[in-house]
Amino acid sequence: MSAATSAKVLERFPAGAPRGSWPAEEYAARRRAEGEPATVVMDLESDAFLVVVPSDDD
């Protein structure tokens, strides 16, 4: 997603997950399986992974 694209945050996951654990990716995969175009992005300011979908505001 580009910076100019607005997005809705579905869920936040701390970046400090145990090695080999990908909770944000797993959550996004479940949302994609349900038909939502979920993507994982990193929020550097909060040190967290965000699962986002495009905003319906467009």
Backbone as XML, in Angstrom:
<?xml version="1.0"?>
<chain id="A" units="angstrom">
  <residue number="1" name="MET">
    <atom name="N" x="0.833" y="-1.174" z="0.000"/>
    <atom name="CA" x="0.000" y="0.000" z="0.000"/>
    <atom name="C" x="0.873" y="1.231" z="0.000"/>
  </residue>
  <residue number="2" name="SER">
    <atom name="N" x="0.542" y="2.184" z="-0.795"/>
    <atom name="CA" x="1.329" y="3.412" z="-0.821"/>
    <atom name="C" x="0.870" y="4.344" z="0.288"/>
  </residue>
  <residue number="3" name="ALA">
    <atom name="N" x="1.695" y="5.342" z="0.568"/>
    <atom name="CA" x="1.371" y="6.290" z="1.629"/>
    <atom name="C" x="0.131" y="7.106" z="1.287"/>
  </residue>
  <residue number="4" name="ALA">
    <atom name="N" x="-0.161" y="7.275" z="-0.010"/>
    <atom name="CA" x="-1.304" y="8.071" z="-0.427"/>
    <atom name="C" x="-2.619" y="7.300" z="-0.337"/>
  </residue>
  <residue number="5" name="THR">
    <atom name="N" x="-2.558" y="6.006" z="-0.182"/>
    <atom name="CA" x="-3.754" y="5.178" z="-0.095"/>
    <atom name="C" x="-4.254" y="5.149" z="1.340"/>
  </residue>
  <residue number="6" name="SER">
    <atom name="N" x="-5.550" y="5.421" z="1.528"/>
    <atom name="CA" x="-6.097" y="5.334" z="2.876"/>
    <atom name="C" x="-6.472" y="3.886" z="3.163"/>
  </residue>
  <residue number="7" name="ALA">
    <atom name="N" x="-6.350" y="3.512" z="4.414"/>
    <atom name="CA" x="-6.615" y="2.134" z="4.799"/>
    <atom name="C" x="-7.283" y="2.089" z="6.161"/>
  </residue>
  <residue number="8" name="LYS">
    <atom name="N" x="-8.028" y="1.026" z="6.385"/>
    <atom name="CA" x="-8.669" y="0.769" z="7.672"/>
    <atom name="C" x="-7.851" y="-0.305" z="8.389"/>
  </residue>
  <residue number="9" name="VAL">
    <atom name="N" x="-7.474" y="-0.052" z="9.634"/>
    <atom name="CA" x="-6.708" y="-1.019" z="10.427"/>
    <atom name="C" x="-7.682" y="-2.012" z="11.053"/>
  </residue>
  <residue number="10" name="LEU">
    <atom name="N" x="-7.483" y="-3.287" z="10.753"/>
    <atom name="CA" x="-8.320" y="-4.340" z="11.331"/>
    <atom name="C" x="-7.780" y="-4.816" z="12.674"/>
  </residue>
  <residue number="11" name="GLU">
    <atom name="N" x="-6.454" y="-4.911" z="12.768"/>
    <atom name="CA" x="-5.837" y="-5.471" z="13.973"/>
    <atom name="C" x="-4.393" y="-5.010" z="14.068"/>
  </residue>
  <residue number="12" name="ARG">
    <atom name="N" x="-3.866" y="-4.924" z="15.296"/>
    <atom name="CA" x="-2.465" y="-4.567" z="15.554"/>
    <atom name="C" x="-1.787" y="-5.732" z="16.273"/>
  </residue>
  <residue number="13" name="PHE">
    <atom name="N" x="-0.520" y="-5.963" z="15.922"/>
    <atom name="CA" x="0.260" y="-7.011" z="16.570"/>
    <atom name="C" x="1.629" y="-6.450" z="16.921"/>
  </residue>
  <residue number="14" name="PRO">
    <atom name="N" x="2.110" y="-6.648" z="18.150"/>
    <atom name="CA" x="3.434" y="-6.150" z="18.513"/>
    <atom name="C" x="4.508" y="-6.802" z="17.647"/>
  </residue>
  <residue number="15" name="ALA">
    <atom name="N" x="5.542" y="-6.043" z="17.334"/>
    <atom name="CA" x="6.617" y="-6.561" z="16.487"/>
    <atom name="C" x="7.485" y="-7.583" z="17.212"/>
  </residue>
  <residue number="16" name="GLY">
    <atom name="N" x="7.367" y="-7.697" z="18.512"/>
    <atom name="CA" x="8.220" y="-8.592" z="19.292"/>
    <atom name="C" x="7.681" y="-9.999" z="19.447"/>
  </residue>
  <residue number="17" name="ALA">
    <atom name="N" x="7.003" y="-10.533" z="18.451"/>
    <atom name="CA" x="6.486" y="-11.912" z="18.542"/>
    <atom name="C" x="7.653" y="-12.894" z="18.612"/>
  </residue>
  <residue number="18" name="PRO">
    <atom name="N" x="7.443" y="-14.047" z="19.230"/>
    <atom name="CA" x="8.521" y="-15.044" z="19.316"/>
    <atom name="C" x="9.009" y="-15.457" z="17.922"/>
  </residue>
  <residue number="19" name="ARG">
    <atom name="N" x="10.273" y="-15.812" z="17.834"/>
    <atom name="CA" x="10.869" y="-16.236" z="16.571"/>
    <atom name="C" x="10.054" y="-17.376" z="15.960"/>
  </residue>
  <residue number="20" name="GLY">
    <atom name="N" x="9.767" y="-17.266" z="14.674"/>
    <atom name="CA" x="8.981" y="-18.282" z="13.982"/>
    <atom name="C" x="7.489" y="-18.066" z="14.094"/>
  </residue>
  <residue number="21" name="SER">
    <atom name="N" x="7.067" y="-17.057" z="14.834"/>
    <atom name="CA" x="5.648" y="-16.749" z="14.995"/>
    <atom name="C" x="5.309" y="-15.546" z="14.121"/>
  </residue>
  <residue number="22" name="TRP">
    <atom name="N" x="4.262" y="-15.668" z="13.332"/>
    <atom name="CA" x="3.843" y="-14.606" z="12.421"/>
    <atom name="C" x="2.361" y="-14.317" z="12.614"/>
  </residue>
  <residue number="23" name="PRO">
    <atom name="N" x="1.941" y="-13.843" z="13.789"/>
    <atom name="CA" x="0.506" y="-13.674" z="14.051"/>
    <atom name="C" x="-0.182" y="-12.692" z="13.104"/>
  </residue>
  <residue number="24" name="ALA">
    <atom name="N" x="0.483" y="-11.623" z="12.703"/>
    <atom name="CA" x="-0.145" y="-10.667" z="11.784"/>
    <atom name="C" x="-0.374" y="-11.304" z="10.423"/>
  </residue>
  <residue number="25" name="GLU">
    <atom name="N" x="0.613" y="-12.040" z="9.921"/>
    <atom name="CA" x="0.470" y="-12.714" z="8.626"/>
    <atom name="C" x="-0.617" y="-13.777" z="8.682"/>
  </residue>
  <residue number="26" name="GLU">
    <atom name="N" x="-0.691" y="-14.506" z="9.785"/>
    <atom name="CA" x="-1.716" y="-15.547" z="9.930"/>
    <atom name="C" x="-3.115" y="-14.924" z="9.982"/>
  </residue>
  <residue number="27" name="TYR">
    <atom name="N" x="-3.253" y="-13.815" z="10.692"/>
    <atom name="CA" x="-4.533" y="-13.117" z="10.780"/>
    <atom name="C" x="-4.940" y="-12.596" z="9.404"/>
  </residue>
  <residue number="28" name="ALA">
    <atom name="N" x="-3.995" y="-11.991" z="8.689"/>
    <atom name="CA" x="-4.281" y="-11.472" z="7.348"/>
    <atom name="C" x="-4.670" y="-12.603" z="6.399"/>
  </residue>
  <residue number="29" name="ALA">
    <atom name="N" x="-4.025" y="-13.736" z="6.506"/>
    <atom name="CA" x="-4.359" y="-14.879" z="5.644"/>
    <atom name="C" x="-5.787" y="-15.355" z="5.897"/>
  </residue>
  <residue number="30" name="ARG">
    <atom name="N" x="-6.206" y="-15.366" z="7.169"/>
    <atom name="CA" x="-7.588" y="-15.756" z="7.475"/>
    <atom name="C" x="-8.571" y="-14.751" z="6.884"/>
  </residue>
  <residue number="31" name="ARG">
    <atom name="N" x="-8.257" y="-13.460" z="6.977"/>
    <atom name="CA" x="-9.138" y="-12.432" z="6.390"/>
    <atom name="C" x="-9.203" y="-12.577" z="4.870"/>
  </residue>
  <residue number="32" name="ARG">
    <atom name="N" x="-8.051" y="-12.855" z="4.222"/>
    <atom name="CA" x="-8.052" y="-13.051" z="2.766"/>
    <atom name="C" x="-8.864" y="-14.275" z="2.386"/>
  </residue>
  <residue number="33" name="ALA">
    <atom name="N" x="-8.813" y="-15.321" z="3.194"/>
    <atom name="CA" x="-9.606" y="-16.525" z="2.926"/>
    <atom name="C" x="-11.098" y="-16.227" z="3.002"/>
  </residue>
  <residue number="34" name="GLU">
    <atom name="N" x="-11.465" y="-15.195" z="3.770"/>
    <atom name="CA" x="-12.866" y="-14.782" z="3.892"/>
    <atom name="C" x="-13.243" y="-13.731" z="2.837"/>
  </residue>
  <residue number="35" name="GLY">
    <atom name="N" x="-12.299" y="-13.398" z="1.947"/>
    <atom name="CA" x="-12.593" y="-12.477" z="0.862"/>
    <atom name="C" x="-12.186" y="-11.031" z="1.075"/>
  </residue>
  <residue number="36" name="GLU">
    <atom name="N" x="-11.552" y="-10.713" z="2.203"/>
    <atom name="CA" x="-11.101" y="-9.343" z="2.439"/>
    <atom name="C" x="-9.671" y="-9.191" z="1.910"/>
  </residue>
  <residue number="37" name="PRO">
    <atom name="N" x="-9.364" y="-8.080" z="1.245"/>
    <atom name="CA" x="-8.016" y="-7.873" z="0.703"/>
    <atom name="C" x="-7.029" y="-7.379" z="1.774"/>
  </residue>
  <residue number="38" name="ALA">
    <atom name="N" x="-6.817" y="-8.169" z="2.797"/>
    <atom name="CA" x="-5.984" y="-7.768" z="3.933"/>
    <atom name="C" x="-4.498" y="-7.811" z="3.582"/>
  </residue>
  <residue number="39" name="THR">
    <atom name="N" x="-3.777" y="-6.814" z="4.098"/>
    <atom name="CA" x="-2.340" y="-6.687" z="3.891"/>
    <atom name="C" x="-1.696" y="-6.367" z="5.232"/>
  </residue>
  <residue number="40" name="VAL">
    <atom name="N" x="-0.463" y="-6.819" z="5.413"/>
    <atom name="CA" x="0.281" y="-6.511" z="6.636"/>
    <atom name="C" x="1.278" y="-5.401" z="6.326"/>
  </residue>
  <residue number="41" name="VAL">
    <atom name="N" x="1.281" y="-4.367" z="7.154"/>
    <atom name="CA" x="2.243" y="-3.277" z="7.037"/>
    <atom name="C" x="2.882" y="-3.047" z="8.394"/>
  </residue>
  <residue number="42" name="MET">
    <atom name="N" x="4.067" y="-2.445" z="8.379"/>
    <atom name="CA" x="4.779" y="-2.144" z="9.621"/>
    <atom name="C" x="4.572" y="-0.688" z="9.984"/>
  </residue>
  <residue number="43" name="ASP">
    <atom name="N" x="4.178" y="-0.436" z="11.226"/>
    <atom name="CA" x="4.082" y="0.916" z="11.751"/>
    <atom name="C" x="5.339" y="1.142" z="12.591"/>
  </residue>
  <residue number="44" name="LEU">
    <atom name="N" x="6.297" y="1.848" z="12.030"/>
    <atom name="CA" x="7.574" y="2.040" z="12.714"/>
    <atom name="C" x="7.443" y="2.853" z="13.993"/>
  </residue>
  <residue number="45" name="GLU">
    <atom name="N" x="6.537" y="3.823" z="14.008"/>
    <atom name="CA" x="6.380" y="4.664" z="15.200"/>
    <atom name="C" x="5.918" y="3.877" z="16.415"/>
  </residue>
  <residue number="46" name="SER">
    <atom name="N" x="5.011" y="2.914" z="16.210"/>
    <atom name="CA" x="4.506" y="2.135" z="17.348"/>
    <atom name="C" x="5.169" y="0.761" z="17.454"/>
  </residue>
  <residue number="47" name="ASP">
    <atom name="N" x="6.100" y="0.451" z="16.532"/>
    <atom name="CA" x="6.791" y="-0.843" z="16.509"/>
    <atom name="C" x="5.782" y="-1.992" z="16.512"/>
  </residue>
  <residue number="48" name="ALA">
    <atom name="N" x="4.839" y="-1.911" z="15.574"/>
    <atom name="CA" x="3.789" y="-2.926" z="15.492"/>
    <atom name="C" x="3.484" y="-3.231" z="14.032"/>
  </residue>
  <residue number="49" name="PHE">
    <atom name="N" x="2.991" y="-4.449" z="13.808"/>
    <atom name="CA" x="2.493" y="-4.830" z="12.498"/>
    <atom name="C" x="0.996" y="-4.564" z="12.477"/>
  </residue>
  <residue number="50" name="LEU">
    <atom name="N" x="0.520" y="-3.946" z="11.413"/>
    <atom name="CA" x="-0.900" y="-3.640" z="11.260"/>
    <atom name="C" x="-1.470" y="-4.466" z="10.117"/>
  </residue>
  <residue number="51" name="VAL">
    <atom name="N" x="-2.636" y="-5.036" z="10.341"/>
    <atom name="CA" x="-3.367" y="-5.705" z="9.265"/>
    <atom name="C" x="-4.390" y="-4.691" z="8.774"/>
  </residue>
  <residue number="52" name="VAL">
    <atom name="N" x="-4.278" y="-4.320" z="7.499"/>
    <atom name="CA" x="-5.112" y="-3.259" z="6.940"/>
    <atom name="C" x="-5.856" y="-3.741" z="5.702"/>
  </residue>
  <residue number="53" name="VAL">
    <atom name="N" x="-6.955" y="-3.053" z="5.414"/>
    <atom name="CA" x="-7.706" y="-3.241" z="4.167"/>
    <atom name="C" x="-7.928" y="-1.853" z="3.583"/>
  </residue>
  <residue number="54" name="PRO">
    <atom name="N" x="-8.112" y="-1.748" z="2.278"/>
    <atom name="CA" x="-8.385" y="-0.430" z="1.686"/>
    <atom name="C" x="-9.634" y="0.179" z="2.314"/>
  </residue>
  <residue number="55" name="SER">
    <atom name="N" x="-9.573" y="1.490" z="2.514"/>
    <atom name="CA" x="-10.700" y="2.207" z="3.107"/>
    <atom name="C" x="-11.819" y="2.359" z="2.099"/>
  </residue>
  <residue number="56" name="ASP">
    <atom name="N" x="-13.053" y="2.350" z="2.580"/>
    <atom name="CA" x="-14.221" y="2.542" z="1.721"/>
    <atom name="C" x="-14.523" y="4.005" z="1.491"/>
  </residue>
  <residue number="57" name="ASP">
    <atom name="N" x="-13.658" y="4.905" z="1.991"/>
    <atom name="CA" x="-13.889" y="6.346" z="1.884"/>
    <atom name="C" x="-13.747" y="6.874" z="0.468"/>
  </residue>
  <residue number="58" name="ASP">
    <atom name="N" x="-13.109" y="6.118" z="-0.418"/>
    <atom name="CA" x="-12.854" y="6.587" z="-1.802"/>
    <atom name="C" x="-14.104" y="6.740" z="-2.606"/>
  </residue>
</chain>
